[in-house]
Amino acid sequence: MLNTTNPNNYEYTTKHLEIYILGGIKLNHLEALRVTLGINKVKSETKLRHNVDLYNDNQVEKLVRKVAERIEIGTSVVRNTLQELTNELEQYRLSQLDIDENEIPIKELSSTEEKNTIKFLKSTDLLTKTNELIEQSGVIGEETNRLLMYLIFTSRKSYNPLHCISLGTSGSGKTHLQSKVAELIPDHEKVEITVLSENAFYYFNRTELRNKLILIEDLDGAESVLYPLRELQSKRRITKTVVHKDRKGTTKTIHLTVEGPVSVAGCTTQESIYEDNSNRSFLLYIDESKEQDQKIMYYQRLISAGKVNIDEELKAKNMLQNVQMLLQPVKIINPYAEFLELPQSVFKPRRTNTHYLQFIEAITFYKQYQREKQYDQNTGEEYIETTTQDIEEANEIIKDVLLHKSDTITGAARNHLEKLKTYLKENNQTTFTNAEIRKQLHLKESTLRGYHKQLQEEGYIKRMRHKKTKSYCFEITDMKEYDWLKSSIDNALKSCILQIQLATPQPTRKSPSCESKSKKVS
């Protein structure tokens, strides 16, 4: 009987012999079975140690004679024992090759879990209840970002996955937010990356990444793979041609193909460096306000005091993971898409428009258990439709994203400018100096200089001489420009809803009894 409990010293014991396989066996090079054996009679201290390839008949026959002579036992006994050992080792090696060490077990829902999850997915105010569960799972604050990120992660199972990049200063909690929301996704449906080599993406199995969530802790650590990642986002597949020698030694070219679609999420402090990736993603700016600081520190104190209900957090996390298990790919049709126009202030409107429409589809996808199945009359393809409520909810969640897409300065510079405005209003000032702001807002000189350079170039502040002191200072050119921008985006989104209401007849609301008879997505 072969005992492989100790990976460095297998044991094989028979009626007559005790054999030890020192160092175990190699799982590669299946054409050979080279081992180092220690052989002795049962209850005997005389042991023979020998290195042999058990697939080499000449070597085995020499070992048989040597063992029989050294420990005084019949050659037939040794020969039969080695043949049995070879069969056992061969079967063990093949069984180990079938086991993928990186394979993550897939959780199966019980009938009770499935029933409760479907009930949750059919509940009214689903997005509100989802956001509450995200908070209960331990994600503090970031009310809009956390829900938006969860919906983006969910979109990996749809036909049009979305992507996001979390932006913020060092230590602001961007990586923490991403990792906490990612905990709500089942382990077998995500790939977490810290550092990746340039060609690593091409060596995944062809469909290994399909409908997976790819999490990059820091984009700076994955700079070499950003190009194939962008191609995987845009084209949903990447291909690399490499040179390969076959068994005959003939050189051939083979194609390594990895297929998507995938949803990609990453974190960085450097918004401008990753512009190409940012164009394909939703940009989530981390809340760095004092109020958010207070929420996080209060939660940290509760944990230290032992007053956080860990069981409730796990319960919320499990429910949201179960939701992910039940959602299935389904085609989405938005009958109101032609009425949805972006605000004119949005930069790169073509790509942003695609993101906007896909996010609405992501909400419809998430609410699939509340939609009736419909079928294309020509092709018979199954689909569900977007409602005006989906669009209204998407507009509310995505408003800040469109606001940042419409801004001419980076998110960090915008946050600084708004803090400047607040400081000047509170102190009833119109001008300020670098030294004053550096002291009052606790900023490094290099950071402040970078912000003010960008704000000057874009015309948000101007350098001037103080009327009384004649020294140089700065002045904000328009204190209300951001309010106007917010208003224009808000009005544009409301205008879309109004156009839909005017152009389409409003369906009468079904009674609860009728709704229960409707055919739902299962």
C-alpha positions, -999 to +999 in steps of 0.1 A: +000+000+000+014+034-011+014+060+017+020+096+003+013+115+036+048+128+037+054+144+002+092+141+007+092+104+018+065+081+004+062+046+020+053+013+003+050-018+025+044-054+015+045-087+034+082-090+027+096-056+019+095-020+031+103+006+004+108+044+009+106+068-021+130+095-009+121+130-022+088+118-037+083+119-075+082+146-102+048+153-117+063+164-150+083+144-176+058+116-178+082+096-201+103+086-171+097+076-135+130+084-118+131+078-081+154+073-052+145+041-033+154+029+002+147-009+004+148-032+034+133-064+047+104-060+071+118-055+106+153-054+093+178-026+097+198-035+066+188-010+039+198-006+003+195+029-013+195+032-050+185+057-078+166+041-106+142+049-135+114+024-130+105+028-167+140+015-177+139-023-178+176-028-177+180-006-147+152-023-129+166-058-136+200-048-122+183-034-091+163-067-086+196-087-086+213-062-064+185-061-038+181-099-038+219-104-031+223-076-006+193-083+017+190-120+009+156-124-006+142-140-038+145-121-071+108-130-079+097-113-047+117-081-055+106-080-091+069-084-084+071-058-056+088-032-079+062-038-106+034-032-081+052-001-068+056+012-104+018+008-110+009+025-077+033+055-084+020+058-120-016+059-109-008+084-081+011+107-105-018+107-131-043+114-103-023+144-092-021+158-127-059+159-128-060+181-098-056+219-104-040+234-074-053+268-083-089+257-088-113+273-064-143+252-053-177+265-066-203+270-039-236+254-045-267+271-030-291+251-009-328+253-018-334+276+012-306+300+001-318+300-035-354+307-024-343+336-001-320+351-028-347+351-054-371+367-030-344+394-024-339+399-062-377+404-066-380+429-038-390+465-045-362+492-041-337+465-049-308+489-054-315+506-021-316+473-002-284+462-021-266+493-009-278+487+027-264+451+025-231+465+011-229+487+042-238+459+065-210+438+050-184+463+063-181+489+035-182+522+054-194+554+037-188+559-001-226+553-006-226+560-043-191+546-052-197+513-034-231+506-052-217+518-085-186+495-081-208+465-071-230+470-102-199+473-124-185+441-109-218+424-115-218+434-152-190+409-158-217+383-163-235+404-190-228+408-227-214+443-221-191+443-190-181+476-175-147+486-160-137+511-132-106+528-119-105+541-083-086+573-079-074+590-048-043+602-029-021+577-012-037+563+020-072+575+010-087+540+010-091+533-027-076+498-026-095+491+006-128+500-011-121+478-041-111+448-020-141+451+003-166+453-026-147+425-043-153+403-013-190+403-023-181+385-056-176+346-054-139+337-053-141+315-084-154+344-105-125+368-099-088+370-105-068+392-081-035+406-094-007+424-076+022+421-101+019+406-136+046+399-162+043+413-197+032+381-214+013+365-185-022+373-199-015+353-230-009+321-211-043+318-194-065+290-209-086+302-238-118+306-218-103+309-183-110+346-180-144+346-197-169+366-176-144+370-148-136+401-127-099+411-129-088+431-099-055+450-101-044+463-067-022+490-081-020+499-118+017+509-113+025+473-106+008+461-138+020+487-162+035+461-185+002+444-191-020+475-196-019+472-234-032+436-236-057+445-209-070+474-230-074+451-260-092+425-238-116+453-227-122+466-262-120+436-285-129+409-259-100+387-270-063+389-273-040+369-295-002+364-295+018+345-321+049+327-308+075+303-321+072+267-310+091+235-317+071+203-321+084+168-312+102+164-345+121+196-338+103+215-366+098+252-358+062+263-361+042+294-352+012+290-329-014+314-318-022+319-281-057+333-277-075+343-246-112+353-247-133+376-227-154+394-220-140+406-186-146+433-161-115+451-150-110+472-119-078+489-107-065+516-084-040+544-089-030+578-076-019+590-111-050+598-132-032+614-162-007+586-167-034+560-174-055+581-198-060+553-223-073+529-196-093+557-180-112+563-213-125+527-212-135+529-175-157+546-150-136+569-128-145+566-092-130+594-070-126+584-034-143+605-008-115+622+011-138+645+032-135+650+069-170+634+073-157+602+056-126+602+079-149+604+109-171+575+097-141+553+091-124+561+124-156+555+143-159+521+127-123+513+136-131+522+172-161+499+172-140+470+159-114+477+186-142+477+212-156+444+200-190+461+191-191+451+154-214+422+147-192+400+125-220+374+120-242+401+105-214+412+082-209+376+070-246+372+065-248+403+043-217+392+024-231+357+017-264+371+005-247+394-021-225+365-032-256+343-036-271+370-058-241+368-081-245+330-083-281+333-095-277+361-121-275+346-156-265+362-190-295+376-208-299+400-237-310+435-227-330+458-250-335+495-241-366+507-260-359+543-247-322+545-258-329+569-287-341+595-262-310+594-241-286+622-249-256+632-229-249+667-217-230+687-243-203+694-217-191+658-216-157+652-231-152+623-255-189+618-258-188+587-280-172+565-255-190+581-225-223+576-243-215+539-246-207+537-209-239+555-200-261+531-221-242+500-208-246+511-172-284+513-177-282+478-191-263+467-161-291+479-138-317+461-160-295+430-159-293+432-121-331+434-119-337+405-143-359+386-118-383+415-120-386+414-158-408+393-180-390+372-206-397+383-242-388+367-275-377+382-308-403+373-334-377+367-361-349+349-343-367+336-312-339+351-290-348+357-254-344+392-239-357+415-212-364+452-215-352+483-197-378+504-179-379+542-172-372+534-135-339+518-145-329+549-164-339+572-135-319+551-110-289+550-134-290+588-138-290+593-100-260+569-095-240+580-125-244+618-121-210+623-104-193+602-130-207+624-158-197+654-138-161+643-136-162+634-173-173+670-181-146+686-160-115+700-176-092+693-146-083+661-127-104+650-097-076+658-073-073+694-087-111+698-085-112+687-049-085+712-041-104+740-059-136+733-041-118+733-007-103+767-018-137+781-025-150+769+009-120+784+027-124+818+009-162+819+016-157+811+053-131+838+057-149+863+035-118+866+011-114+869-026-077+864-029-051+840-014-014+832-014+004+799-017+019+802+018-015+809+033-032+779+016-003+756+023-006+763+060-045+763+062-051+732+040-020+713+052-005+706+018+030+699+006+046+727-014+051+704-045+015+692-043+001+727-040+023+740-069+011+711-091-026+720-084-022+757-090-002+752-122-031+731-136-057+755-123-039+785-139-035+767-173-072+759-174-082+794-163-098+786-130-074+809-110-053+839-121-022+855-106-025+891-097-010+919-075-028+926-043-043+962-043-029+971-009+003+952-005+012+950-042+025+915-036+015+886-058-015+865-050-042+844-066-079+849-073-106+824-084-120+835-117-155+821-112-168+809-078-200+794-093-187+775-124-190+741-108-225+748-097-234+757-133-218+725-145-237+704-120-270+721-130-264+716-167-258+679-162-288+675-139-311+693-163-299+673-193-306+640-175-341+652-164-348+664-199-341+628-212-367+614-188-392+641-197-388+633-234-394+596-228-426+604-208-439+627-236-430+604-264-442+571-250-476+561-235-472+553-198-483+517-191-509+511-164-495+495-133-504+459-129-521+446-097-499+424-075-520+394-085-513+400-122-476+405-116-473+372-098-486+354-128-461+371-152-433+348-165-401+358-148-364+351-157-354+319-140 
